């Protein structure tokens, strides 16, 4: 950490708002640098300029945490289902740390090293085996001296606790973020109980990320907070949700939606929705607020603008963005100038422009999770026979 910068716990203990970055895998997939399916982050080594630029855009938008682009960078995931890469896990993780640090040093930002759930856990490997996979990533984070660590995107609290236990061995601050909604983890453990287990394992920051829309995630974190307080424990709270509306999701979240991953655009939240999310998060006592899949820099800018009174400043990106559409005062068309006001955008009900499309979908809800044969992972590519079985089941559903 650069001299003079306050650490993550120092900031949160002082009541400061910490703004995380947005979703890298989805943003970089749309830009042509990440392959949908494996969702692995080799772009950190293969196309560093793309990763660096996205970090810079989130920094300019107001984020003061640069999370390493190491999502799904465990060795077992990098080698899963025929995924062939020309870079090792260590090379990818080191490159991601260097890029995050380079951009963090351009502002008052911290670097968070991130690990997430593993194919090994879904394949019922032992606690020792799963922890060994996570430890490989951790060794890089220690070598690169990240400022704090995040265990994120865990569907099962058991694996999340294992991750926290591994991360705690470093002595660095640890955040733990699960991809669950109000129904709890994939084995039915409630958000409150998940949070208690994570706090007891040593996580100092607890929350949720991904899988659900902002308001659903805030509700889940409220439940976590209530559980921790009832247990007489203490923690800080974080939320980094999707930028997609998911009122029709089941326990599995947006992965169950038939639009996942290539047809989600009609569900994207507007910048004005993000203002509401930021305020709701703050009012719930959440002080680490960021985004996950679908979150672009303009979404993070909206969070930063909404919480500017609490933070004491606007982000650099607001130089090109009038508050609540104020820049429209300069538009050539009078009816557009008439939209340069807060009440217009706060009350707008956006149309999709798709007259034959429903507003809600029916989730696939196959109901498989850790321990089910369908989730056993493999290093070889998915075979045609395996795909045929899946295609037939999908049609029958």
C-alpha angles and dihedrals in degrees: 000000000000117000113269096024118121117231124242095260092045089055095046094043087056090054094249121156111244115199119205127206127255140253115313104177095053094040093049093043089057089049092051102254103101128053116230111231103040091036089196122163104231087131086085087072101023101044106014093162090063093051092044092052093051091050089052093050091052091047090051090048091059107271115143097185119071106196115204112251092241101122108145090001095134114121094244092055094045088057098040125127099351097315105159118195133177092213130069123235090250092053092050094047093047093049091049091052092050093050094048092048093047092055095038088058089058089068144006093293135131128218119237120194110215134205127177143187118310136223086230091067093047087051090056096250116165127270089251092053094047093048090050090056091051091045091062091061091043092057089061093048091053092047090051092042099228115194098239141346134245126199100197142166099035118157094187124053092212092064092041090056090050089052093050091050090054094046093048090062088074096062090231123125112275130210122190121200124179127199095230138120132210091295090066132227126341092271093051100259107152122242089246093054092043090055094048092052092048092049091049089049088058107264110150095190120044134182149102138283138184129355096072141052122264100264092046090051092049089053090052092050090050087057090049092050092050091051094050093048092047089053090053093245131129133226144145118244135230137184128191107167136173120278089228130093108245109173090137097053125121126214091290092061128213094342086076093055114104088228093062118148111349103034103047099105096099088061097056116129118236123237088255091056086056091057088058091046093051093050093046090050093050093047089052091058096256112142103173104069126171142124145257134194113008094017109130125185092265089059091053089047089056090053090049092047093050091051096040092108090057094042095043097230145056123240120257090249090065088075086082098038126072115217111265093350097313091145089069088075085083096051118122095228116075096214089056091048086055088065093063094108139091099235091057094056096037092056100037116123102203118219120222096216088225107114095178096048126095121235091228135037135212108245117229092235098185087167098218123141141150110334095031117116092231089065097053105120129218138194094224121080119272106269126232090246091053090050092048090055090052094045091051092049091048091053093048091052 
